[in-house]
Amino acid sequence: MRGLIRTAVATGVLGLAAISAIARWPIAETRDLPSPVGDTYRGAYLARSAGCVACHTDTAGGGAALAGGKALVTPFGTFVPPNITPDPVHGIGGMTFAEFAAALRQGVRPDGEAYYPAFPYEFYADFSDQDIADLWAAIRTVPAVAEPAASNDVKFPFNMRWGLKLWRAAYMKPSEIAPVLGKSDAWIRGQELVDGAAHCAACHTGRNLFGGLKDSEALAGSDSLPDGETAPSIRA
């Protein structure tokens, strides 16, 4: 009996040590990054093709542009796309360019914690510094809205952010878009949109119980979208 108790205690201690180590494990490094001169017109195009406008604007509810989107109800909880207007308090006006780049390409918040993957940052991993500068320039032309979006309501145990590090280790597979020889510029541009900015797989690929994409069902349709919605197959 004493042996079982000792084993249980040792297992508990090791478990707590593992959780503590994971909690302190840095997920990425935000490096200094000079900001190129951004093209607001190209940035506005990217903001639409990458879903920034559609997700962060509650059009049906009459919300202001980029001031926070419609709540997304999922099996993991309710996620509310935040205010990304230039307001320094409730929006992203207080971010540096390097922090903005880390958010988009690495899914890292200014405080070093991970964003929930309801934000499809893994599809933006191939964005160049110029792409991000263009988006940065375009967003800063939008009127600032000094109001916070509603807070997320995430269910246990998914509300423990350290668990996102495990999720990232298991499922974060940043897009690696490689041009295909013999294809036209238009085809390659389409590939970049599908696999990158437009993040088609985020909606049109099924997910497992932990929210990871099922690679074997790429673009074959999904019945696991927020609010019980479905997305059809878009395979050729």
Residue pairs with C-beta under 8 A, 6 or more apart in sequence:
19 162
22 162
22 165
22 166
23 162
25 165
26 112
27 106
27 107
27 108
27 112
27 113
27 114
27 164
27 165
27 168
28 102
28 106
28 107
28 108
30 98
30 99
30 102
30 108
30 110
30 112
31 98
32 98
33 97
33 98
33 101
33 129
34 97
35 97
35 133
35 136
36 129
36 130
36 133
37 133
37 137
38 130
38 133
38 134
38 135
38 136
38 137
38 138
39 133
39 134
39 137
40 134
40 137
40 138
40 141
41 138
42 134
42 138
43 133
43 134
43 135
43 136
43 137
43 138
43 139
44 138
46 52
46 131
46 134
46 135
46 138
46 197
47 53
47 135
47 138
47 139
48 54
49 193
49 197
49 198
50 124
50 135
50 197
50 198
50 199
51 120
51 198
51 199
52 66
52 84
52 135
52 139
53 65
53 66
54 69
55 69
55 81
56 66
56 67
56 68
56 69
56 81
56 82
56 83
56 84
57 63
57 64
57 65
57 66
57 67
57 68
57 69
58 67
58 68
58 69
58 70
60 70
61 70
63 69
64 85
64 143
64 145
65 85
65 142
65 143
66 83
66 84
66 85
66 91
66 139
66 142
66 145
67 83
67 85
67 91
67 145
67 147
67 149
68 80
68 81
68 82
68 83
68 147
68 148
68 149
68 150
69 80
69 81
69 149
70 81
71 78
71 79
71 80
71 150
72 78
72 79
72 80
72 81
72 118
72 226
72 227
73 226
73 227
74 118
74 211
74 226
75 224
76 154
76 155
76 158
76 211
77 152
77 153
77 154
77 155
77 158
77 159
78 152
78 153
78 154
79 116
79 118
79 152
79 154
79 226
80 149
80 150
80 151
80 152
81 118
81 119
81 149
82 148
82 149
83 90
83 91
83 92
83 145
83 147
83 148
83 149
84 91
84 92
84 139
85 91
85 92
85 93
85 139
85 142
85 143
85 144
85 145
86 92
86 93
86 139
86 140
86 142
86 144
87 93
87 144
87 145
87 146
88 94
88 144
89 146
90 145
90 146
90 147
90 148
90 149
91 144
91 145
92 100
92 139
93 140
93 144
94 110
95 103
95 110
96 110
97 132
97 133
97 136
99 110
100 132
100 135
100 136
101 129
101 132
102 108
103 109
103 110
103 115
103 121
104 121
104 124
104 127
104 132
104 135
105 121
105 124
105 125
105 127
105 132
105 174
106 121
106 125
107 114
107 115
107 117
107 119
107 121
107 122
107 168
107 172
108 114
108 115
109 115
113 161
113 164
114 161
114 164
114 165
114 168
115 121
116 152
116 154
116 164
117 164
117 167
117 171
117 172
117 211
120 199
120 202
122 172
122 173
122 174
122 175
123 175
123 195
123 196
123 197
123 199
123 201
123 202
124 196
124 197
124 199
125 174
125 175
126 174
126 175
126 176
126 177
126 192
126 196
127 135
127 196
127 197
157 163
167 210
167 211
167 212
170 210
170 212
171 210
171 211
171 212
171 213
173 213
175 195
175 196
177 191
177 192
177 195
177 196
179 188
179 191
180 187
180 188
180 191
183 191
193 200
194 200
195 201
200 219
200 234
201 213
201 218
201 219
202 213
203 222
203 225
203 231
204 219
204 220
204 221
204 222
204 231
204 232
204 233
204 234
205 213
205 214
205 215
205 217
205 218
205 219
205 220
205 222
206 213
206 214
206 217
206 220
206 221
206 222
206 223
206 224
207 213
207 214
207 222
207 224
208 214
218 235
219 233
219 234
219 235
220 233
220 235
221 230
221 231
221 232
221 233
221 234
222 230
222 231
223 230
225 231
